[in-house]
Amino acid sequence: MRKDKLKNVIKVLECLKESNDWIWLRECSRRTGLHHSTISRILREIDAFVEQSYLDPFNLRLVRLKKGVNIDGVLKILEVKEKIKEI
């Protein structure tokens, strides 16, 4: 995984962990300093570790980490996925 991508994933995971509850996608973008489309792309990659809720009439997306998720564990799984892609 590229270094800049890894840094962005860590920023998003830390932001979600610090919030301890539902957070808007745009708020996560503000806290991390990343563009909201970058946040969305990262969330698609770590979808197994994140809960998402949509507020339809307003087109808002709320996200939070699932209970018991460890940031180090997520990074290890992403590393394994990257190695599998290389094969």
Secondary structure, DSSP 4 states (H G I P E B T S, - for coil): --HHHHHHHHHHHHHHHHH-S-EEHHHHHHHHT--HHHHHHHHHHTGGGEEEEEEGGGTEEEEEEPTT--HHHHHHHHHHHHHHHH-
